Amino acid sequence: MAQEIVTIEDLQKFRLQLLDDLKALIRPSNQIQKQWLRSPDVRKMLGISHGTLQNLRIRNILPYRKVGGIIFYKYTDIVNVLERDAFPRNGPFETPEDFESASTPKHSRS
């Protein structure tokens, strides 16, 4: 009967392969992404407040569709906004906070 010697390197390769297999089971690559998302999903996805999302709509930065009283956002539109960098470093807004403060209405006294 032949004996095989298992080395530390063999165990390391096995561990890495096992981790890859577990990741594939937990996060299947063929997971279906919804085409249309509601406001709470978009806010969670982008990590923004209700007011910020409303400002993105008002300023026509993020396209949307309204059906009844429910606002829907197309997933690809959200990705496009992120890829075109809605907050350019050399633009008028250095940070998302600058955008929020600029978009709040300023009341003037007469």
N, C-alpha and C positions, 0 to 999 in steps of 0.2 A: 504494500500500500504506500503510495507516494504522499509525502507531507508537503504542505505549502507553508511558507513563512509569510506572515502578514506584517508589513512594516508600518511605521508611523505615517509614512507618505501614503500608503494604501488606505489607511483609516481616514486620513485627511480628505482624500479624493472621494471616498464613500460618503463622508459627512457633507461635503459640498454638493454632491449629486443628490443626496437625500433632502437637503435644504431647498435645492432648486425644484425638486419634485413636489415638495410640500407647498412652496410658493405657487406653483402652477395649479395645484388643487384649490388653494384658498382664493386666488385671483385668476379666474379663467380669462384667457386673452380674448375669447370670443364674446365677452360680456357686451350686451346690447345697451347702447346709450340712447336715452330718450331723445327724440328729435325736438320736442317742445317742452319747455320747463316753465313752471309757475314761479311767481316772485319769491316765495320763501326758499325754493331750491336755488335760485340764482343768487340770492343774498348769502346763503350758506356757502355756495360754490366760490363766490368772489370774496367772502368775508367782509361784506359791507352792510351798512344800515339801510333801513327802509327809505330814509331821506336821500341817501346817496343814490340809491337805485332810481328813485323818482327824479333826481337831478339828471341822471344819465338819460332818462326818457325825455325829459323836458328839453334838454340840449341836443336831442337827436343823435347822441353818441351811441346809444344802444337801441336798435329797432325792436319793436314789439307789435303784438296783435292783441286786440281786446275782443273777447267773445263774452257777451253778457257783461257781467261785472268782473270777470277773471282776465288778468293780463298774462299773456304767454310770450316767451322769448325763445327764439330758435337757437339751439345749441351752437350751430355753426356761426351765427352772428356774434355770440358771446366770445367764441374762440377768435374770431376776426378782430374784435375790439381789443382783446388782450394782445394779439400779435402785432397790431399796428401801434401799440403803445399809446393808450389814451392819455397818459401823463408823461409826455416827453421831458427829459431833464433840461433841455435848453428851451423848452416852450414856456408858455405863460404860467404853468403850474409845475412847481418842483416836486410836490408830493400830493397824494390824494387829499390830504388835509387842506392844502392850499385850494384845491378845486372845491372842496366843500365850503370853505369860508367865503370864496368868491361867488358861489352860487346862492348863498343865503341872501334874501332881500334886505337891502339897506333902507331904513326908514329915515326920511329927512323931515326936519321940522320947518314949517313955513312961518 
